[in-house]
Amino acid sequence: MESHPPPHSSRLIIDSDAIAANYQTLVRNVAPATCGAVIKADGYGLGAATIASALLRAGCRSFFVARLSEAERLRRTLGPDCDIMILNGLDPGSEAVCADAGFIPVLNSSAQLTAWRACARSAARPLPAALQVDTGMSRLGLSPEAALTAASDTELTEEIDLRLLMTHLACGDEPAREVNIDQLRRFEAVAAYYPGVAKSIANSAGAFLPPNFHCDLVRAGIALCGVAPVAGTKTLRPAVRLDARILQIRTIKPGTGVGYGLNHVASRPQRLATIATGYADGWPRSLGGKGAAWYRGVRLPIVGRISMDSLTVDIGGVAEADISEGDFVELLGPSQSIADVARDAGTIGYEILTGLGKRHARLVIENGQMRNEHNGEAA
Ligand SMILES: *Cc1c(COP(=O)(O)O)cnc(C)c1O
């Protein structure tokens, strides 16, 4: 099955079949609402083009990015027929470029609304937009009051083709928090003044909240990558595997230090392997002396600090004859999920995913076949 990629020190395997399957799971979960895909930050670090084409084949037609530059790149993959919405809205001066390209900015402030209307007047046609209301997160969006004022402005509809009214949940991943209901109520109060406009509240976590959070469109990101947005969600398929090569094996004597700072000192003879992934490859430095790699189901604890290009593990749990320099160990896969690594590193899966770095050789599974995406920047 494997098309033989050029030699590499580490490989990130992206299962686009799993991403498509996760999309279908979400589609079923939120119906009759539709499911859009958020593929900002280069598709959560997995490759926006790879993910977008898998989702396009799976039937997705609404896409979200954070920035104009991401929208421009995505358009080449998606072609003209899909909606591309820009969550961070309009940078000052970018209006004409955005309008000419047919992107849909999420208008997050009265100033952005005003600028987009001015752009529409000079283009002499209504321009498409989404409007975000801040219902409690205090991050992006018009206040409910400003959104009501806009709703009562009759000239608005002549200038703006409003495609979506949206808000974002601060605590969607904590289903028991009452603030979710507060945000829903505030959103509904504004939404009543925007009849006939599609509505959206939910991100991945919101897709697992009750149906009144699903509205017309769900904006799914991390769940597509197979990371459960709410602890205990078991229906998603992992979409990422990361393997890295053993560069060197050694046995150290008691009293010998390991790595920068010699933070770890062996208290007994210790068999170590140095692995070709470091913090420049997205393995957080906070995993020094914590966390693990895996080899044939055996846990290999990380020893000492993480370096830029490598980390060191204890391979005492594997028989000497069974492991050699040049073998691959598992960093992400069946033995260790993104959530496991995030927990060990004291962070969230989003940060692990988006940090995975450009040096890993990238392989993509599509229709059960493995293909070589590219060989990494310097693998
Ligand atoms: C990033 C983002 C999403 C997607 O969030 P996930 O938790 O990855 O599903 C949805 N909506 C907005 C406004 C976002 O910024």
Ligand as a Chemical Component Dictionary entry (heavy atoms), coordinates in Angstrom:
data_LIG
# 
_chem_comp.id                   LIG 
_chem_comp.type                 NON-POLYMER 
_chem_comp.pdbx_formal_charge   0 
_chem_comp.three_letter_code    LIG 
# 
loop_
_chem_comp_atom.comp_id 
_chem_comp_atom.atom_id 
_chem_comp_atom.alt_atom_id 
_chem_comp_atom.type_symbol 
_chem_comp_atom.charge 
_chem_comp_atom.model_Cartn_x 
_chem_comp_atom.model_Cartn_y 
_chem_comp_atom.model_Cartn_z 
_chem_comp_atom.pdbx_ordinal 
LIG C1 C1 C 0 -11.807 28.270 14.978 1  
LIG C2 C2 C 0 -13.261 28.605 14.957 2  
LIG C3 C3 C 0 -14.212 27.593 14.757 3  
LIG C4 C4 C 0 -13.855 26.124 14.714 4  
LIG O1 O1 O 0 -13.596 25.706 16.033 5  
LIG P1 P1 P 0 -13.353 24.164 16.402 6  
LIG O2 O2 O 0 -13.372 24.178 17.879 7  
LIG O3 O3 O 0 -12.035 23.802 15.843 8  
LIG O4 O4 O 0 -14.451 23.399 15.775 9  
LIG C5 C5 C 0 -15.540 27.971 14.623 10 
LIG N1 N1 N 0 -15.919 29.268 14.689 11 
LIG C6 C6 C 0 -15.028 30.265 14.916 12 
LIG C7 C7 C 0 -15.511 31.664 15.007 13 
LIG C8 C8 C 0 -13.676 29.965 15.076 14 
LIG O5 O5 O 0 -12.808 30.943 15.322 15 
# 
loop_
_chem_comp_bond.comp_id 
_chem_comp_bond.atom_id_1 
_chem_comp_bond.atom_id_2 
_chem_comp_bond.value_order 
_chem_comp_bond.pdbx_ordinal 
LIG C1 C2 SING 1  
LIG C2 C3 SING 2  
LIG C2 C8 DOUB 3  
LIG C3 C4 SING 4  
LIG C3 C5 DOUB 5  
LIG C4 O1 SING 6  
LIG O1 P1 SING 7  
LIG P1 O2 DOUB 8  
LIG P1 O3 SING 9  
LIG P1 O4 SING 10 
LIG C5 N1 SING 11 
LIG N1 C6 DOUB 12 
LIG C6 C7 SING 13 
LIG C6 C8 SING 14 
LIG C8 O5 SING 15 
# 
